Amino acid sequence: MRIAVDAMGGDHAPAEIVKGAALAAEEYGLDISLVGIPSAVQSMLDRKHPRVQLVPVTQSIAMDEHPAQAVRNKPDSSIAVCARLCKEGRCDGWMSAGNSGAVMAAALLIQGRIKGVERPALGSIVPTQDGFAYFLDVGANVDSKPEYMVQFAAMGGVYAREMMGRAKPRVALLSNGEEEGKGDDRVRETTRRLKGSLPGFIGNVEPKDIYSSRADVVVADGFVGNVAIKMAEATADFLFRTLRDEIPKTLQGKLGGLLIRPGVRQIRARIDWREFGGAPLLGIDGVAVVAHGRSDARAVKNAIRVTRDAVQNQLVGKIRAEVGKI
């Protein structure tokens, strides 16, 4: 298996991307096509990792550039070339921690959508009391129609089954109440459509129900989902920073902190987004994984793992079959 990695994308590129690619090549036994500008990347490549091969490009896409325009105007950018390597069959999947809009645009313009998919969706793994749930869409679309959300639910169900091992995934809609009549027009119409088309649909859930493991897949409009996931990440970071700052202020706190430190570390590791790596763009006719813009080497390594798993589990083909049933 060969995975293409965008070396130029992300807040810590290219240094952390190169490190993460080398870790993934060694730990997972993968061949990596590291796509980047040679003057920025070549000196960082470790000759001890012969499975990491540099694919030279001349352009990169900044985080603040207009996604579609940048992809069209910069055909030799690292993001565009990654997508092209997969389209041409030279790589099996690709990942980027760069401009997520540009990743979406490149995947759409170069790889295309699975036939029948109205809009791709981007999901995120969310920790729960019993394990994990899959939450989508977290930002690929900012204004989702009910027909899009029906497909998000179907694709999310495939992801939970194939990537998370849930034999019969429970799928729910995020709303402001559990009752069927709750939510805006979009949620109510999506509920009506899912009731008759998707086995495993359990109705509405509130945000608190996500963490109580009531559903394996939770579906939201892309705007709502993006705000919700960012709020959850920010809340977790705030709580841990507060604990770190406040506990050592007293002698009792310092002593107590020593006692609870192992447990706190375990909790932090369980909710650390770096462990989840990234998420495939569901609905793209190929494997394209979006990683967090703040990814360090560990997060990059795990995003490459997610890319590998999506290829091995034939995620694209199984989504194609599921969408065909709707």
Backbone bond lengths (Angstrom), bond angles and torsions (degrees), N, CA, C in turn:
res aa  C-N    CA-C-N  psi(-1)  N-CA   C-N-CA  omega(-1)  CA-C   N-CA-C  phi
1 M - - - 1.462 - - 1.523 109.02 -
2 R 1.317 115.98 138.51 1.473 120.95 177.04 1.523 109.05 -123.37
3 I 1.322 116.51 127.86 1.454 123.21 -178.81 1.524 108.91 -113.29
4 A 1.325 116.93 132.76 1.463 122.03 174.78 1.525 108.96 -89.99
5 V 1.328 116.43 135.15 1.464 122.16 -177.95 1.519 108.95 -126.44
6 D 1.323 115.63 125.87 1.461 121.76 177.11 1.531 108.68 -74.53
7 A 1.337 116.19 107.49 1.464 120.56 -177.15 1.518 113.09 -78.32
8 M 1.337 117.41 -14.90 1.464 120.80 -172.16 1.520 113.20 -100.36
9 G 1.328 118.37 -4.82 1.459 121.13 -173.74 1.509 113.32 -100.08
10 G 1.342 116.72 135.08 1.448 121.37 175.81 1.515 112.67 119.69
11 D 1.322 115.10 160.11 1.463 120.55 -177.68 1.521 112.71 -65.01
12 H 1.334 117.44 -26.40 1.459 120.86 -176.00 1.525 112.09 -113.98
13 A 1.326 116.38 23.57 1.465 120.55 178.01 1.533 109.12 -81.61
14 P 1.348 116.63 151.38 1.469 125.98 -3.41 1.519 115.30 -91.29
15 A 1.346 118.02 -8.34 1.465 120.23 -170.54 1.529 112.65 -57.31
16 E 1.349 117.67 -51.82 1.467 120.47 -177.15 1.523 111.83 -70.38
17 I 1.320 116.86 -29.91 1.473 120.08 177.68 1.520 109.88 -66.27
18 V 1.326 116.23 -44.91 1.461 120.62 179.52 1.528 110.07 -61.74
19 K 1.334 117.55 -44.66 1.465 121.15 178.89 1.527 110.91 -61.10
20 G 1.338 115.86 -44.91 1.458 119.46 -179.43 1.515 112.47 -64.43
21 A 1.320 116.72 -38.65 1.469 120.84 178.30 1.527 110.76 -63.82
22 A 1.337 116.74 -42.18 1.462 120.54 178.37 1.528 111.14 -64.09
23 L 1.331 116.92 -41.65 1.465 120.72 177.47 1.521 111.28 -60.92
24 A 1.341 116.63 -44.00 1.462 120.81 -178.88 1.521 111.42 -66.15
25 A 1.326 116.58 -41.27 1.461 120.11 178.94 1.518 111.21 -59.99
26 E 1.335 115.70 -41.23 1.460 120.27 -177.85 1.519 111.88 -75.56
27 E 1.341 117.00 -44.58 1.465 120.00 -174.09 1.516 113.21 -76.79
28 Y 1.336 116.80 -36.48 1.467 120.44 -174.56 1.526 113.33 -103.87
29 G 1.321 117.36 -4.90 1.462 119.57 179.55 1.511 113.42 66.96
30 L 1.334 116.64 40.16 1.454 121.61 -177.37 1.525 111.26 -105.64
31 D 1.318 115.91 153.27 1.460 121.35 167.54 1.523 107.09 -91.02
32 I 1.321 116.31 130.72 1.461 122.19 -176.41 1.521 110.12 -115.99
33 S 1.322 116.40 127.16 1.461 122.10 169.10 1.520 107.02 -97.37
34 L 1.307 116.20 104.20 1.458 122.15 -177.59 1.529 108.11 -89.19
35 V 1.325 115.97 109.34 1.463 121.45 -171.73 1.522 108.83 -96.18
36 G 1.340 116.54 113.23 1.453 118.71 -176.97 1.518 113.05 -165.29
37 I 1.316 115.62 174.18 1.463 122.78 178.01 1.526 107.82 -79.70
38 P 1.332 119.20 120.71 1.474 121.24 -173.37 1.524 114.33 -54.27
39 S 1.324 118.29 -40.38 1.465 119.96 -177.71 1.526 111.95 -63.42
40 A 1.339 117.35 -24.14 1.467 121.42 -179.49 1.514 112.71 -94.00
41 V 1.333 117.38 -24.55 1.462 121.15 -168.99 1.522 113.87 -112.00
42 Q 1.326 117.70 -36.91 1.464 121.39 -168.51 1.519 113.67 -54.14
43 S 1.319 117.14 -42.97 1.462 120.52 -176.37 1.524 112.57 -67.46
44 M 1.336 117.61 -17.95 1.465 121.28 -178.16 1.522 113.15 -90.60
45 L 1.310 116.79 -12.22 1.457 119.46 -177.03 1.524 109.94 -71.82
46 D 1.292 116.14 132.48 1.452 122.83 178.81 1.519 108.28 -90.66
47 R 1.323 116.42 119.02 1.461 119.91 -177.94 1.526 112.51 -66.12
48 K 1.340 116.81 -9.55 1.456 119.85 177.07 1.529 111.36 -77.20
49 H 1.316 117.68 -5.67 1.465 121.04 -179.27 1.526 109.68 -116.15
50 P 1.333 116.33 78.67 1.468 119.87 -176.77 1.524 113.23 -66.43
51 R 1.337 117.93 -13.22 1.464 119.94 -178.97 1.526 112.13 -84.24
52 V 1.341 117.51 -3.74 1.470 121.72 175.70 1.525 108.16 -101.82
53 Q 1.321 115.70 112.27 1.462 121.83 -175.77 1.528 109.83 -112.83
54 L 1.323 116.58 131.21 1.461 120.92 178.73 1.526 110.68 -79.62
55 V 1.327 115.76 128.03 1.466 121.81 171.13 1.528 106.27 -107.43
56 P 1.333 118.26 108.42 1.469 120.63 -172.91 1.527 113.08 -74.32
57 V 1.323 115.24 138.25 1.458 122.42 172.75 1.528 107.70 -132.37
58 T 1.308 115.58 169.55 1.470 119.89 -177.94 1.521 112.96 -113.59
59 Q 1.343 117.24 -5.03 1.458 119.99 -173.89 1.528 111.13 -135.43
60 S 1.321 115.45 156.65 1.460 121.33 171.62 1.524 108.30 -139.21
61 I 1.329 116.33 159.80 1.463 122.06 -179.01 1.523 108.54 -110.40
62 A 1.316 116.39 122.98 1.470 121.18 -179.30 1.522 110.38 -76.09
63 M 1.329 116.08 162.23 1.456 121.64 -177.23 1.525 112.15 -66.24
64 D 1.329 117.85 -26.30 1.459 120.48 -175.26 1.526 113.49 -98.63
65 E 1.318 118.21 7.39 1.459 120.40 179.28 1.526 110.88 -81.60
66 H 1.346 115.50 153.09 1.460 120.26 176.39 1.525 108.59 -67.48
67 P 1.334 118.23 122.28 1.462 120.86 -169.92 1.534 115.27 -54.70
68 A 1.324 117.23 -60.58 1.464 119.78 -174.56 1.526 111.74 -64.69
69 Q 1.335 117.21 -42.11 1.458 119.75 178.39 1.519 111.56 -61.80
70 A 1.322 116.28 -41.64 1.459 120.20 -179.15 1.524 111.15 -63.06
71 V 1.334 117.17 -42.84 1.465 120.57 179.91 1.524 110.38 -64.03
72 R 1.333 116.47 -40.81 1.469 119.77 -179.95 1.530 111.85 -70.62
73 N 1.338 116.43 -40.34 1.463 120.33 -175.72 1.520 113.39 -82.32
74 K 1.327 116.43 -15.31 1.466 120.10 -177.97 1.532 109.80 -126.83
75 P 1.338 116.61 72.10 1.469 119.08 -178.10 1.521 113.76 -67.12
76 D 1.347 117.63 -18.07 1.459 120.25 178.47 1.524 111.40 -102.85
77 S 1.336 117.00 23.25 1.464 120.84 175.06 1.520 109.47 -75.57
78 S 1.316 116.00 158.77 1.464 120.41 -178.66 1.527 111.77 -62.04
79 I 1.329 117.14 -37.46 1.465 120.41 179.84 1.526 111.12 -66.71
80 A 1.338 116.61 -47.36 1.466 120.63 -178.85 1.528 111.16 -64.46
81 V 1.311 117.44 -39.77 1.463 120.52 -178.57 1.529 110.77 -68.98
82 C 1.328 118.00 -38.12 1.468 120.11 175.45 1.531 110.66 -56.68
83 A 1.328 116.13 -48.44 1.468 119.93 -179.98 1.524 111.10 -62.63
84 R 1.334 116.14 -38.06 1.470 120.31 -178.53 1.527 111.35 -69.24
85 L 1.326 117.05 -37.37 1.463 120.19 177.58 1.526 110.92 -58.66
86 C 1.331 116.12 -38.72 1.467 120.05 179.11 1.530 111.65 -75.11
87 K 1.314 116.13 -40.59 1.464 119.88 178.51 1.524 111.13 -59.47
88 E 1.331 115.74 -38.12 1.468 120.75 -177.87 1.521 112.61 -85.51
89 G 1.318 117.65 -1.02 1.448 120.96 176.79 1.509 115.19 81.96
90 R 1.314 117.91 11.15 1.464 120.77 179.89 1.520 111.90 -84.80
91 C 1.332 117.46 -18.04 1.454 122.77 172.85 1.524 108.36 -134.68
92 D 1.323 115.95 156.25 1.468 120.81 -176.06 1.525 112.85 -90.85
93 G 1.333 117.27 -21.66 1.454 122.42 179.54 1.515 108.50 -170.52
94 W 1.344 116.54 167.91 1.465 119.23 -179.86 1.516 110.83 -146.02
95 M 1.342 115.09 159.36 1.455 120.20 178.24 1.519 109.74 -140.92
96 S 1.345 114.07 153.20 1.461 120.66 179.19 1.519 109.49 -149.94
97 A 1.343 115.73 141.96 1.460 122.13 171.79 1.522 110.24 -104.08
98 G 1.319 116.34 14.76 1.459 121.39 -177.06 1.514 113.28 -85.75
99 N 1.309 115.80 -157.80 1.461 124.37 -179.27 1.537 109.37 -52.45
100 S 1.335 117.14 106.84 1.468 120.10 -173.49 1.523 112.04 -64.18
101 G 1.338 116.81 -33.06 1.458 119.10 175.96 1.514 111.51 -64.62
102 A 1.327 116.91 -38.50 1.463 120.80 178.24 1.528 111.04 -69.57
103 V 1.335 117.00 -35.80 1.464 119.95 175.23 1.525 109.57 -61.10
104 M 1.318 116.34 -45.46 1.469 120.67 177.06 1.525 111.19 -61.11
105 A 1.334 116.46 -46.15 1.467 120.21 -178.31 1.522 111.19 -62.89
106 A 1.340 117.12 -43.63 1.460 120.14 -179.77 1.526 110.85 -64.68
107 A 1.337 116.19 -42.21 1.459 119.79 178.84 1.530 111.09 -62.12
108 L 1.326 116.41 -42.11 1.468 120.45 179.73 1.520 112.32 -69.22
109 L 1.336 116.27 -48.81 1.462 120.74 -173.83 1.523 112.45 -72.77
110 I 1.328 117.19 -32.93 1.465 120.18 -173.81 1.527 111.70 -101.25
111 Q 1.328 117.28 -47.19 1.464 119.35 -178.79 1.520 112.55 -88.28
112 G 1.314 117.06 -33.18 1.457 121.49 179.08 1.521 112.72 84.63
113 R 1.340 115.48 171.11 1.464 121.93 178.97 1.518 110.76 -92.91
114 I 1.318 115.10 154.91 1.455 120.31 168.26 1.527 107.97 -62.53
115 K 1.299 116.88 137.79 1.465 121.02 -178.33 1.528 110.10 -57.15
116 G 1.326 115.42 127.11 1.457 121.05 179.47 1.513 114.24 98.58
117 V 1.335 117.87 -15.43 1.466 121.07 179.43 1.525 109.24 -82.62
118 E 1.337 115.93 123.58 1.463 120.54 -179.05 1.531 111.85 -75.01
119 R 1.328 116.50 -45.70 1.460 121.44 -179.19 1.528 108.97 -144.84
120 P 1.321 117.84 137.90 1.464 119.45 172.85 1.530 109.95 -68.59
121 A 1.306 116.41 161.54 1.466 121.76 178.08 1.521 109.76 -132.87
122 L 1.320 115.14 153.09 1.460 121.14 178.20 1.518 108.26 -120.16
123 G 1.313 116.47 128.90 1.455 120.82 -177.51 1.512 112.30 -113.53
124 S 1.322 115.72 172.60 1.459 122.41 178.76 1.524 109.03 -144.89
125 I 1.321 116.31 141.50 1.452 121.54 174.54 1.531 108.77 -77.85
126 V 1.331 116.69 131.63 1.462 122.22 -179.23 1.529 108.68 -121.13
127 P 1.336 118.77 127.65 1.469 119.88 178.42 1.521 111.34 -70.55
128 T 1.309 116.63 143.12 1.463 122.86 177.79 1.523 108.92 -130.83
129 Q 1.322 116.43 177.04 1.469 119.70 -177.19 1.525 112.07 -67.25
130 D 1.328 117.77 -23.62 1.460 121.26 -179.20 1.518 113.78 -110.44
131 G 1.326 117.02 3.41 1.463 118.57 -177.72 1.518 111.43 152.29
132 F 1.347 115.47 -110.64 1.456 119.61 -176.87 1.522 110.23 -146.00
133 A 1.329 115.19 155.33 1.462 122.45 172.32 1.528 107.93 -127.29
134 Y 1.308 116.12 163.59 1.463 121.93 179.07 1.522 108.10 -110.73
135 F 1.328 116.42 124.91 1.464 122.99 -173.91 1.517 109.33 -118.05
136 L 1.324 117.33 124.04 1.456 122.21 179.55 1.528 110.22 -150.91
137 D 1.277 119.85 154.61 1.447 130.91 -0.26 1.524 108.85 -89.50
138 V 1.334 118.21 139.12 1.457 120.55 -177.26 1.532 112.15 -108.85
139 G 1.330 116.27 25.78 1.450 117.12 172.01 1.518 117.30 141.19
140 A 1.311 118.14 -1.74 1.464 118.25 178.63 1.527 111.55 -68.97
141 N 1.327 117.30 -26.58 1.464 122.13 179.51 1.535 108.30 -132.58
142 V 1.307 116.83 136.75 1.468 118.76 -178.44 1.519 112.50 -100.17
143 D 1.300 118.35 -7.06 1.462 120.77 179.34 1.526 108.07 -150.10
144 S 1.309 116.77 90.38 1.457 121.97 -171.63 1.525 111.71 -94.11
145 K 1.315 116.10 133.83 1.451 122.07 174.69 1.533 109.67 -84.64
146 P 1.334 117.87 160.34 1.469 119.54 179.09 1.523 113.37 -55.15
147 E 1.345 117.38 -38.27 1.464 118.43 -179.59 1.525 111.94 -65.66
148 Y 1.348 116.57 -31.36 1.462 118.74 175.45 1.521 110.00 -67.23
149 M 1.325 115.76 -43.65 1.466 119.78 -174.79 1.522 111.90 -68.98
150 V 1.320 117.28 -29.60 1.469 119.93 173.48 1.526 109.43 -62.13
151 Q 1.328 116.28 -42.14 1.462 119.21 178.49 1.526 111.64 -70.26
152 F 1.335 117.18 -36.39 1.467 119.90 175.53 1.534 109.70 -56.70
153 A 1.338 115.21 -43.84 1.467 119.90 -178.78 1.524 110.85 -62.73
154 A 1.326 116.48 -43.45 1.465 120.14 -179.87 1.528 110.92 -64.94
155 M 1.337 116.73 -44.36 1.465 120.47 -179.41 1.523 110.87 -68.26
156 G 1.327 116.96 -38.20 1.459 120.32 177.18 1.512 111.83 -62.94
157 G 1.329 116.31 -37.42 1.458 120.23 177.06 1.522 111.72 -62.33
158 V 1.340 116.27 -40.64 1.465 120.17 177.19 1.525 110.12 -63.54
159 Y 1.345 116.57 -42.90 1.459 120.26 179.49 1.533 110.93 -60.03
160 A 1.320 116.24 -46.31 1.467 119.97 -179.16 1.523 111.24 -62.94
161 R 1.304 116.84 -37.59 1.462 120.78 -179.03 1.533 111.58 -71.70
162 E 1.334 115.93 -47.62 1.461 119.89 -172.51 1.523 113.86 -86.05
163 M 1.324 117.82 -32.31 1.464 120.71 -174.57 1.533 112.85 -103.11
164 M 1.333 116.68 -20.21 1.466 120.30 -176.96 1.520 112.75 -117.92
165 G 1.336 117.17 -2.66 1.451 120.65 175.26 1.515 115.64 74.25
166 R 1.333 118.10 23.84 1.468 121.03 178.58 1.539 108.91 -90.78
167 A 1.296 116.97 107.57 1.465 121.04 -174.25 1.523 112.23 -60.89
168 K 1.347 116.49 -42.91 1.467 121.22 178.91 1.527 108.52 -129.85
169 P 1.331 116.75 80.16 1.475 119.84 -173.47 1.517 112.57 -63.59
170 R 1.340 115.24 137.37 1.458 122.30 174.34 1.530 107.87 -89.13
171 V 1.318 115.49 125.26 1.463 121.22 -175.44 1.521 109.25 -114.22
172 A 1.342 116.27 133.27 1.465 120.56 -178.04 1.519 110.22 -135.64
173 L 1.333 115.36 161.33 1.464 122.86 174.59 1.517 109.81 -103.20
174 L 1.329 116.59 136.55 1.461 120.62 176.00 1.523 109.19 -77.37
175 S 1.324 116.14 128.97 1.455 120.76 -178.40 1.525 109.28 -148.45
176 N 1.335 115.29 179.87 1.463 119.83 179.27 1.528 112.05 -93.43
177 G 1.304 115.83 14.04 1.454 121.15 177.40 1.515 110.14 -174.82
178 E 1.334 116.51 155.43 1.454 120.67 -177.88 1.526 112.85 -77.16
179 E 1.334 116.58 -25.19 1.464 120.24 -175.37 1.539 110.89 -64.63
180 E 1.319 114.83 149.08 1.459 120.41 -176.16 1.523 112.77 -61.04
181 G 1.306 118.83 -32.41 1.457 121.31 -178.45 1.512 114.62 -81.41
182 K 1.344 117.75 -3.00 1.458 120.97 -178.85 1.529 110.84 -76.53
183 G 1.339 114.84 161.56 1.456 119.74 177.25 1.505 112.29 99.41
184 D 1.342 115.73 171.98 1.461 120.22 177.25 1.531 109.58 -81.60
185 D 1.325 115.62 -177.02 1.470 119.69 -177.49 1.527 111.69 -58.03
186 R 1.326 115.86 -38.30 1.462 120.33 -177.54 1.531 110.45 -64.29
187 V 1.321 116.86 -45.02 1.470 120.72 -179.15 1.527 110.39 -66.04
188 R 1.319 116.57 -43.10 1.474 118.71 -178.48 1.524 111.00 -65.13
189 E 1.328 117.59 -40.29 1.466 119.95 179.73 1.525 110.59 -69.40
190 T 1.330 117.16 -38.71 1.461 120.06 177.87 1.521 110.75 -63.86
191 T 1.322 116.43 -40.28 1.467 120.87 176.68 1.520 110.86 -58.68
192 R 1.321 115.92 -46.30 1.469 120.25 -179.17 1.527 110.77 -59.04
193 R 1.322 116.52 -42.54 1.467 120.03 -177.42 1.527 112.06 -72.03
194 L 1.329 117.05 -39.25 1.456 119.90 -177.74 1.522 112.09 -69.24
195 K 1.323 117.19 -32.15 1.467 120.49 -178.85 1.519 111.51 -57.38
196 G 1.310 116.82 -31.72 1.455 118.42 -176.55 1.507 114.78 -102.44
197 S 1.343 117.51 -0.58 1.464 117.44 -172.71 1.520 115.63 -128.45
198 L 1.335 118.31 -18.41 1.463 118.61 -173.23 1.524 111.66 -123.39
199 P 1.339 117.99 109.20 1.468 120.03 173.48 1.526 109.45 -61.70
200 G 1.301 115.95 139.29 1.453 119.61 179.90 1.512 113.66 95.81
201 F 1.343 117.09 -4.80 1.462 119.23 178.71 1.526 109.17 -74.57
202 I 1.356 116.42 126.72 1.471 120.57 -174.87 1.527 112.70 -111.94
203 G 1.337 118.46 4.47 1.454 120.67 177.02 1.527 112.80 100.15
204 N 1.324 115.52 -152.98 1.467 121.63 -176.58 1.526 111.95 -85.51
205 V 1.332 115.08 151.02 1.470 121.06 168.79 1.525 108.32 -134.63
206 E 1.321 115.70 151.75 1.456 121.42 172.59 1.533 108.82 -90.31
207 P 1.343 117.37 165.22 1.474 119.03 -179.53 1.524 113.84 -53.08
208 K 1.342 117.49 -38.37 1.467 119.76 -178.93 1.522 112.02 -63.36
209 D 1.333 116.69 -27.81 1.460 120.44 -178.28 1.520 112.64 -71.71
210 I 1.338 117.07 -21.94 1.464 119.78 178.97 1.521 109.52 -61.27
211 Y 1.332 116.43 -45.97 1.463 121.09 -175.34 1.518 112.92 -79.44
212 S 1.314 117.58 -14.35 1.464 120.39 177.75 1.527 112.14 -91.77
213 S 1.333 116.99 10.73 1.472 122.92 173.88 1.521 113.57 66.63
214 R 1.330 116.37 30.14 1.459 117.52 179.95 1.521 112.23 -72.73
215 A 1.336 117.20 -27.22 1.465 121.13 -178.62 1.517 109.85 -134.43
216 D 1.329 115.40 153.97 1.466 120.98 174.41 1.518 111.29 -88.53
217 V 1.326 116.10 -28.50 1.466 122.49 179.94 1.519 108.22 -132.96
218 V 1.326 116.27 130.23 1.460 121.22 177.52 1.523 107.78 -122.02
219 V 1.321 115.99 128.46 1.464 122.16 -174.68 1.516 110.03 -110.54
220 A 1.342 115.31 136.72 1.461 121.55 177.14 1.519 109.65 -143.45
221 D 1.316 115.71 160.63 1.452 121.13 168.96 1.527 108.23 -59.92
222 G 1.346 117.77 147.21 1.451 121.34 -175.14 1.513 114.98 -59.45
223 F 1.324 117.08 -35.68 1.470 119.85 179.27 1.520 110.09 -68.16
224 V 1.336 115.90 -48.64 1.469 120.82 179.50 1.525 110.25 -62.59
225 G 1.325 116.69 -43.94 1.453 120.82 -178.93 1.514 112.82 -62.56
226 N 1.332 116.66 -40.64 1.460 120.16 -179.99 1.519 111.43 -64.75
227 V 1.341 116.46 -44.77 1.462 120.13 178.40 1.527 110.26 -63.41
228 A 1.329 117.06 -42.76 1.463 120.94 -177.15 1.525 111.81 -63.89
229 I 1.335 118.05 -44.02 1.461 119.84 -176.64 1.519 110.71 -70.61
230 K 1.339 117.30 -35.99 1.467 119.65 177.91 1.526 111.10 -68.82
231 M 1.313 116.72 -37.81 1.458 120.39 176.62 1.526 110.81 -64.28
232 A 1.326 117.20 -41.10 1.462 120.64 179.19 1.525 111.03 -63.91
233 E 1.338 117.08 -44.08 1.463 120.50 179.39 1.526 110.69 -63.76
234 A 1.337 115.99 -43.56 1.465 120.07 -178.65 1.529 111.29 -65.52
235 T 1.338 117.38 -38.30 1.462 120.97 179.15 1.519 111.25 -64.29
236 A 1.333 116.44 -43.26 1.462 119.91 179.00 1.524 110.77 -62.84
237 D 1.338 116.99 -45.44 1.465 120.23 179.05 1.531 110.87 -61.44
238 F 1.333 116.68 -41.28 1.465 120.90 -179.56 1.528 111.22 -62.55
239 L 1.315 116.31 -44.87 1.460 119.96 -178.54 1.526 111.79 -62.65
240 F 1.325 116.90 -44.38 1.460 119.46 -179.02 1.524 111.86 -70.13
241 R 1.327 117.26 -36.39 1.462 119.31 175.74 1.524 111.02 -64.61
242 T 1.330 116.00 -40.55 1.462 120.10 179.44 1.524 111.37 -64.09
243 L 1.333 116.91 -44.22 1.458 120.46 177.22 1.528 110.82 -59.78
244 R 1.318 115.63 -43.90 1.463 120.05 -178.91 1.525 111.85 -63.11
245 D 1.333 116.47 -37.50 1.466 120.58 -176.94 1.523 112.87 -80.73
246 E 1.335 117.15 -37.08 1.464 120.54 -171.75 1.527 113.99 -87.16
247 I 1.318 117.87 -38.40 1.459 120.07 -174.25 1.532 112.98 -59.53
248 P 1.330 120.52 -41.59 1.474 119.47 -176.52 1.523 114.63 -76.25
249 K 1.311 119.34 2.96 1.466 120.49 -175.45 1.523 113.48 -72.97
250 T 1.312 117.72 -18.49 1.469 121.32 178.60 1.522 109.34 -127.23
251 L 1.334 115.36 160.54 1.460 119.42 178.85 1.527 110.56 -63.16
252 Q 1.352 115.52 -42.85 1.468 118.86 178.53 1.520 111.11 -60.62
253 G 1.347 114.50 -39.95 1.450 119.05 179.33 1.517 112.01 -63.38
254 K 1.352 116.55 -41.54 1.459 120.19 179.38 1.523 111.29 -62.36
255 L 1.346 115.72 -43.22 1.461 119.52 179.15 1.530 111.05 -65.72
256 G 1.331 114.91 -44.15 1.465 119.02 178.33 1.515 111.45 -63.84
257 G 1.337 115.94 -37.84 1.456 120.17 179.86 1.515 112.22 -61.06
258 L 1.346 116.57 -38.15 1.461 119.83 178.01 1.524 111.24 -63.96
259 L 1.334 115.91 -35.72 1.460 119.87 -178.69 1.529 112.47 -72.38
260 I 1.317 116.23 -38.17 1.473 118.69 -175.07 1.526 112.86 -92.79
261 R 1.340 117.43 -5.23 1.471 119.34 -174.61 1.530 113.61 -55.23
262 P 1.349 119.96 -45.83 1.473 118.69 179.63 1.523 112.65 -59.65
263 G 1.339 116.32 -42.19 1.465 119.28 179.66 1.512 112.38 -65.92
264 V 1.334 116.76 -39.78 1.467 120.17 178.88 1.521 110.66 -63.86
265 R 1.329 116.06 -39.92 1.460 119.33 178.69 1.522 111.26 -63.02
266 Q 1.316 116.53 -39.56 1.463 119.99 178.66 1.523 110.92 -64.26
267 I 1.331 116.23 -41.62 1.469 120.04 178.90 1.519 110.34 -64.90
268 R 1.327 116.20 -44.30 1.467 119.43 -178.85 1.526 110.98 -62.91
269 A 1.335 116.50 -41.26 1.464 119.81 178.99 1.527 111.08 -63.02
270 R 1.334 115.80 -35.26 1.462 119.36 -177.75 1.529 112.32 -68.96
271 I 1.331 116.91 -30.58 1.462 119.60 -177.34 1.526 112.24 -106.16
272 D 1.328 117.12 6.79 1.466 121.09 -176.91 1.523 110.23 -73.13
273 W 1.330 116.71 120.14 1.465 120.36 -178.57 1.526 111.75 -63.41
274 R 1.323 117.75 -22.14 1.471 120.26 179.83 1.522 111.49 -63.88
275 E 1.327 115.83 -29.74 1.468 119.20 179.92 1.524 111.69 -71.49
276 F 1.326 116.90 -26.91 1.462 120.28 -178.82 1.516 111.43 -81.57
277 G 1.345 116.99 -21.82 1.461 122.04 173.66 1.504 114.27 77.31
278 G 1.305 116.89 -80.58 1.457 121.19 -177.75 1.511 109.91 -163.31
279 A 1.326 115.48 -174.94 1.467 120.01 -177.27 1.520 109.87 -139.34
280 P 1.322 117.17 135.99 1.461 119.90 177.30 1.526 111.45 -68.36
281 L 1.316 115.28 145.99 1.460 120.51 170.03 1.525 107.45 -75.97
282 L 1.327 116.71 107.92 1.454 120.62 -177.70 1.525 110.58 -77.35
283 G 1.323 116.27 133.05 1.462 121.24 -179.31 1.507 113.20 104.78
284 I 1.337 118.22 -11.66 1.461 121.76 175.50 1.526 108.83 -79.13
285 D 1.323 116.84 143.56 1.458 121.05 -179.50 1.531 109.60 -82.64
286 G 1.293 114.95 63.45 1.451 123.18 -177.81 1.522 107.97 156.47
287 V 1.326 115.92 167.29 1.461 120.30 -178.19 1.520 109.73 -92.17
288 A 1.334 116.32 115.70 1.461 123.22 176.67 1.517 107.16 -132.64
289 V 1.329 117.36 119.31 1.462 122.10 -174.16 1.522 109.97 -111.75
290 V 1.322 115.17 130.51 1.459 122.48 177.62 1.521 108.59 -99.02
291 A 1.327 116.25 124.20 1.464 121.65 176.89 1.524 109.38 -105.08
292 H 1.313 116.23 162.66 1.465 121.96 -179.79 1.523 109.91 -64.66
293 G 1.318 116.60 140.87 1.455 120.57 179.76 1.514 113.83 -61.16
294 R 1.341 117.15 -24.31 1.466 121.21 -179.86 1.530 112.30 -92.72
295 S 1.317 117.49 15.47 1.461 120.90 -174.86 1.520 112.70 -58.28
296 D 1.352 114.99 133.12 1.458 121.14 170.15 1.529 107.43 -100.74
297 A 1.336 116.85 -171.25 1.461 119.88 -174.55 1.528 111.82 -59.38
298 R 1.338 117.19 -40.05 1.465 120.54 -179.69 1.521 111.17 -64.24
299 A 1.324 117.13 -43.35 1.465 120.47 178.99 1.524 110.58 -65.54
300 V 1.326 117.56 -39.26 1.473 121.22 178.53 1.527 110.15 -63.27
301 K 1.329 115.89 -45.56 1.470 119.62 178.48 1.527 110.25 -57.13
302 N 1.326 117.51 -43.97 1.460 120.57 -178.85 1.520 112.38 -71.31
303 A 1.326 117.62 -31.44 1.471 120.17 175.30 1.524 110.23 -66.19
304 I 1.311 116.95 -37.33 1.468 120.40 176.03 1.524 109.94 -66.29
305 R 1.332 116.72 -36.73 1.469 120.03 175.10 1.522 111.45 -60.65
306 V 1.325 117.14 -43.78 1.467 121.04 177.81 1.529 110.12 -60.97
307 T 1.323 116.75 -40.74 1.469 121.31 177.81 1.521 110.44 -60.52
308 R 1.319 115.59 -46.91 1.468 120.49 177.74 1.523 111.41 -58.59
309 D 1.335 116.79 -46.28 1.464 120.73 -177.60 1.530 111.29 -62.99
310 A 1.336 116.41 -39.90 1.469 119.75 179.54 1.525 111.20 -63.28
311 V 1.339 116.38 -37.52 1.467 120.16 177.40 1.519 110.13 -69.16
312 Q 1.332 116.60 -49.35 1.466 120.36 -177.22 1.519 112.48 -60.88
313 N 1.328 116.52 -37.67 1.459 120.69 -177.53 1.522 113.41 -85.87
314 Q 1.325 116.51 4.93 1.472 122.29 178.15 1.536 111.16 52.27
315 L 1.338 113.89 47.17 1.463 120.19 -175.02 1.521 111.98 -59.98
316 V 1.328 117.64 -41.14 1.470 120.73 -176.85 1.524 110.79 -63.60
317 G 1.318 117.03 -47.25 1.456 120.17 -179.57 1.518 112.78 -63.16
318 K 1.325 117.53 -35.98 1.458 120.49 -179.18 1.532 111.71 -74.75
319 I 1.331 116.69 -32.33 1.469 119.16 173.12 1.516 110.00 -67.57
320 R 1.315 116.21 -39.56 1.454 120.05 178.80 1.532 110.79 -58.96
321 A 1.324 115.95 -43.11 1.463 120.00 179.69 1.517 111.32 -67.21
322 E 1.341 118.12 -39.15 1.456 121.42 -178.73 1.512 111.73 -67.94
323 V 1.340 116.65 -43.02 1.471 120.01 179.54 1.528 110.23 -62.99
324 G 1.307 116.57 -34.34 1.453 119.99 179.15 1.505 113.75 -64.30
325 K 1.346 117.63 -20.51 1.461 121.11 179.95 1.521 112.87 -81.31
326 I 1.369 116.12 -22.44 1.465 118.99 -173.94 1.526 110.33 -78.06
